[in-house]
Amino acid sequence: MKTARQFLKEKPDPALYAVTPGATVYQALQLMAEVDVGAVLVMEGEALVGLFSERDYARKIVLEGKSSAGTPVADVMTRKVAYAAPSHTLEQCMALMAGNRVRHLPVMEDHTVLGVLSISDLVNEQVADQRFVISQLEHYIHDLR
């Protein structure tokens, strides 16, 4: 199975989408909508200080009746961010996501964010792997005839 580093090298859109802690929730949501992602990194310079996701918005803004335009991301972001090492396999990354109940997993090396894996990335990769195995088995069976 691929490592997180290998997967990130092949990812069609390797861009890191981030906001500062002082950005408003509305600004973060605008960015997320523009680039069609479910979460953005919250960065102070090169340092990862949090993650803001659709889940944070639903639970900490909508349900609490707060204003997106008047609330800084720092007030509602997830501060304790689960992350993977570049050497983690995608299977280990899925286990980290499941264990931490998250849908987005930064990949970090020496306090530097290399990229972000989403649950969709990992599921799509797993489906592609299974299709490949099925194809190989079909060819093998066909060659036996």
N, C-alpha and C positions, 0 to 999 in steps of 0.2 A: 504494500500500500504506500501511496505517496506521503511525503512529509509536507508539513505546512509550507516550508520554504519552496519545495518543488511546485506545489499547487499555486502559490502566489506568483511564481515566475510565469506560469501559463495562464493566469487569470486575464480575461479580456479587458477588464477595467481595473488596473491596479491602483488607481488614484486613492488617496486618503482624503476623506471629507471630514473637515473639522471646523469647530467654532471655538471661540474663547469663552471662558466662564462668564464674562460680562455680557455676552450676546444675549439678546432676548430669546425666549422660547419661540416667538413668532419668527425671528430670523433663522433659527435652527430649523424650524418646520419648512420655511421657504427653501432652504438649501436642500433639505431632504426631498422635497417635492420636485425641485429642479433636476436632481440627479437620480431620482427614483431609488432611494435607499431607505431602510427602516431605522437607521441609527447613524449618528455622527459622533466622532471623537470629540472630546472636550480637551483642548490643549492650551497650555501656557508655554509659549515658545515651542520647544521640542519635547516638553514633558507632558505625558498623558496624565490628566488629573480627574478624568471621568468619562462617562459615556452617556449620551442622551438618545433615548429611543422612543418609538411610538408608544411603547408600554409606559414609559415615564410620563409622557404627555397625557395619556388616558387616565392614569391613576393619580398623578400629582397635580394636574392642571384642571382637567375636565371635572373629575369627581370632587375636587376640593373647591370648585368654583373660582379658580384663579384666572387672571388675565394673561393670555399668551404674550400680548404686546408689552405688559408691564412687569413680567417676571423674568429675572435673569436665569439663564441655564444653570448657573451654579446652585441655585436654590432647589432645583428639582432633579439634577443629574444623578446618575448612579455613580457613587464615589468609589466603592469597592469593586473594581473591574477585574473579572476573571480574564486571564490571558493564556496564550499558548506560547511555547518556545518554537523556533523554526524547525527543530528536530522532532517535534511531536508528529506522530502519524495522524492522518485525517480521522482514523478511528479513535485515537486518543482525544482529538479535538472534539469529536462528537460526544465522547464521554464527559469531557469538561463542560460542554454546553448543557448536557442533560443534568449533570450533577449540580450545576449552578443555576439551572433553569433560566438560561439566557439564549438569545437567538443570534448574537453577534459576539465574535471573539477576536480581539486584537492579537496579532502575532508580534511578540516583542523579543528583542535581543539587546542586551546591555542597555536597558532603559530606553531603547529606540523602537518606535512602532514601525514594523516592516510592512504591515498590511492588516486587513480585517477579513475574517472569514464569516460568512453568514450561514445559517442553517440551510438555506436554499443552495448555496454553493456546495455544501457537503452532500446533501441529498442528491443533487444533480450529478455529482461526481460518482456517487455510489451506484446510481442508476446506469451511468455510462459504463462503469466497471462490470456490472452484471450483464449488460447487453453484450459486451465484449466476450465474457466468459461463455454466454449462451451461444454466440456466433462461433466461437472456437469449438465448442462441443458439437454443434450441428455439423461443422465441417469434418470433424473427426468421425462422427457417426456416418456421414455420407461417404467418406473415404473407405470405411470398413466394408461397405456394400460391394 
